[in-house]
Amino acid sequence: MQAERPVASASDIAAARLLLQKMGIDPADLLQEPAEPPQVPTFADYLPRVSQAVSDGTRRVYRTYWNRVVEAWGPGPSPRYPRWKSAS
C-alpha cells in the first residue's frame, strides 16, 4: 500500500522554481544522472599548502602533527572518522 503523496500548491511550486533559479539549476538537470563529485584532496596534497600559508612559528609548532596526519592518512582520501578512539 502506497502512502498518498501530498499535492503541491501553486505557491509551493513557484517557491521551488525560484529556489532552483537562485541556485542556477535548470529543472531538466534534476532528470539527469548527477556528475561525478569533485575530487577531495588528500592530507598529503593539502597540508603542504597549509604549511606555506602559515608563519614560520606556526609551521614549527604544527609540523610534527601534520607529519603524523600525512603518515596515517596521506595517500588516501580524507577520512570521515578518525582511526583512533577518543580517550573520553
MODELLER restraints for C-alpha pairs under 7 A, 6 or more apart:
rsr = mdl.restraints
at = mdl.atoms
rsr.add(forms.Gaussian(group=physical.xy_distance, feature=features.Distance(at['CA:20:A'], at['CA:26:A']), mean=6.77, stdev=0.5))
rsr.add(forms.Gaussian(group=physical.xy_distance, feature=features.Distance(at['CA:40:A'], at['CA:77:A']), mean=6.62, stdev=0.5))
rsr.add(forms.Gaussian(group=physical.xy_distance, feature=features.Distance(at['CA:41:A'], at['CA:77:A']), mean=6.65, stdev=0.5))
rsr.add(forms.Gaussian(group=physical.xy_distance, feature=features.Distance(at['CA:42:A'], at['CA:74:A']), mean=6.00, stdev=0.5))
rsr.add(forms.Gaussian(group=physical.xy_distance, feature=features.Distance(at['CA:42:A'], at['CA:75:A']), mean=6.50, stdev=0.5))
rsr.add(forms.Gaussian(group=physical.xy_distance, feature=features.Distance(at['CA:42:A'], at['CA:76:A']), mean=6.01, stdev=0.5))
rsr.add(forms.Gaussian(group=physical.xy_distance, feature=features.Distance(at['CA:42:A'], at['CA:77:A']), mean=4.86, stdev=0.5))
rsr.add(forms.Gaussian(group=physical.xy_distance, feature=features.Distance(at['CA:42:A'], at['CA:78:A']), mean=5.43, stdev=0.5))
rsr.add(forms.Gaussian(group=physical.xy_distance, feature=features.Distance(at['CA:43:A'], at['CA:70:A']), mean=5.82, stdev=0.5))
rsr.add(forms.Gaussian(group=physical.xy_distance, feature=features.Distance(at['CA:43:A'], at['CA:73:A']), mean=6.61, stdev=0.5))
rsr.add(forms.Gaussian(group=physical.xy_distance, feature=features.Distance(at['CA:43:A'], at['CA:74:A']), mean=4.96, stdev=0.5))
rsr.add(forms.Gaussian(group=physical.xy_distance, feature=features.Distance(at['CA:43:A'], at['CA:78:A']), mean=6.34, stdev=0.5))
rsr.add(forms.Gaussian(group=physical.xy_distance, feature=features.Distance(at['CA:44:A'], at['CA:70:A']), mean=5.39, stdev=0.5))
rsr.add(forms.Gaussian(group=physical.xy_distance, feature=features.Distance(at['CA:44:A'], at['CA:74:A']), mean=4.38, stdev=0.5))
rsr.add(forms.Gaussian(group=physical.xy_distance, feature=features.Distance(at['CA:44:A'], at['CA:75:A']), mean=6.33, stdev=0.5))
rsr.add(forms.Gaussian(group=physical.xy_distance, feature=features.Distance(at['CA:47:A'], at['CA:66:A']), mean=6.90, stdev=0.5))
rsr.add(forms.Gaussian(group=physical.xy_distance, feature=features.Distance(at['CA:51:A'], at['CA:59:A']), mean=5.91, stdev=0.5))
